[in-house]
Amino acid sequence: MITTDNVIQLAQRLYRARRNRTPVPQFSREFPDLSIEDAYAIQREWVRLERADGRAIRGYKVGLTSRALQLALQATEPSFAPLMDDMFFDSGSDIPAATFTAPRVEAELAFVLERPLRGPGVTVRDVLRATAYVTPALELIDARIEQFDRETRQPRKLADVICDFGAAAGVVCHSSSPESA
């Protein structure tokens, strides 16, 4: 476990990295014992900084949903990260390239909920009941934490990815329900 001061400092680095589009070195190299719990604490503190700037959480990214990817990253469950309101782009809109460092795109499915989900213990059935509709989406991924260590070229660890909002940087999806499409 890292200290509360470390959590605050690391979240501030991520906050600045997002603003400046300058990736920071892997936290796991500086803190080899960085835990998943630490990573989520850093993520929560980063959200607090974003909210202080007037941002709001508009949704969540769920990552590591395939067992193969979980095994590759030595994870035992999916991860999650917030999607801030300024990360959403309507289909067909212009996306400012200056917002990103080295973006990539992944095809995804967006579950648009009509009711909030509260855990723990949320089941697949709970998710389906809370879902208004599912729509295709494009996830814009980017890294505020370097993907590969500058010296060793080692890939970042799971805790680094979780700290970094799961590499989420943007979402492009149709902004209205299927009935209005």
Buried (B, 14 or more C-beta within 10 A) or exposed (E): EBEEEBBBEBBBBBBEBBEEEEBBBBBBBEBEEBEBEBBBBBBEBBBEBBEEEEBEBEBBBBBBEEEEEBEEBEBEEBBBBBBBEBBBBEBEEEBEEEBBBEBEEEEBEBBBBEEEBEEEEEEEEBEEEBBEEEBEBBBBBBBBBBBEBEEEEEBBBBBBBBBBBBBBBBBBBBBEEEEEE
